[in-house]
């Protein structure tokens, strides 16, 4: 598990030419990848592809396949485009790892970033004394980590004797020899030559450096590989963030490092960026603070739905919010997101209704899970749906848009997924398992505490 430490988890150096689409001097950067590729990129490995191919073969044998294919063709697609659309809209939803994960923390001015995996299991540690919160989000064999360290005037000189903008690999290796870090990593066997890293400048960030570490778990001799970014926002330097990916395989540096540099790093944003086009609001008496577009006006409550509101934007965007009470028999023990997710997937597969694009994302707001589902038709009309809950009530936010809107789809996603709970229930402050994979996690990574 990624823990709070001065040198924290770390980052392996790739022996590749440095050319960054994000214009950053970190090994693994690739100038062939657009800086905004993170918005839709989903990492696919062979296991996911095998599951998809098997599901598609089964579906192709059914009568529904021919009907669905014809529906897409009638909506203006060629036969080849229709077949590709079926893969995206039918096969993708069936795989629980096919999608993205968004992590949001509202400390200070707030942070958000994306990882190109679906992550259903969270371990959270809240250390009040040292003022930090740590999240580990597990996805298949990958662990995504975020540490939010809330310290006033945090200075690298307190730990490494120099400022962040001049940290070298030798500084990081010396830091790991300090007693506090030897104790922190006592379960891991590693060599100093397997530690890499250095400072890097990046727009919007300050006091930033990258680091990497390869080692073996002493208990079972299993490989551990860590890649991390450490930084503060230029407009909120009193909070430091540590974002990283780890994998229990030595050779995963060639996969993890490029993902972190080319997709995760460009997606790191301050929540205040959304203020340019949206603002927060709240329904009286409810636990959810959410965003609406700055030019949207309320059109009144939605009939037949308690505490529902509908908003309309001049660009034709309709945004409806529902807050509904969860059945008492489920509110104590059930997170309910998994059953809601399955229901959305089934409805999507059974009723394509001309949609040619489908995407999904697990969202963690301060450790509270949610789901974002997105569909779009061939004419670029689309729907986005975000769902979360607090154990007592369910929050559903649905947005419809067309091709004439004056906003980007990324702006709409960012508006929908930024939902903060006034009071976070205790059951969301620790471990949360949306897909019953805790036993798998423990088997692969050992006990997570």
Secondary structure, 3 states (H helix, E strand, C coil): CCCCCCCCCCCCCCCCCCECCCCCCCCCCECCCCCCHHHCCCCCCHHHHHHHHHHHHHHHCCHHHHHHHHHHHHCCCCHHHHHHHHHHHHHHHHCCCCCEEEEEECCCCCEEEEECCCCCEEEEEEECCCCEEEEEEEECCEEEEEEEEECCCCCHHHCCCCCHHHCCHHHHHHHCCCHHHHHHCCCEEEEEEEEEEEECCCCCEEEEEEEEEEEEECCCCCEEEEEEEEEEECCEEEEEEEEEEEECCHHHHHHHHHHHHHHHHHHCEEHHHHHHCEEEEECCCCCEEEEEECCCEEEEECCCCCCCEEEECCCCCEEEEEEEECCHHHHCCCCCHHHHHHHHHHHHHHCCCCEEEEEEEEEEECCEEEEEEEEEECCCCEEEEEEEECCCEEEEEEEEECCCCCCCHHHHHHHHHCCEECCCCHHHCCCEECCCCHHHHHHHHCCCC
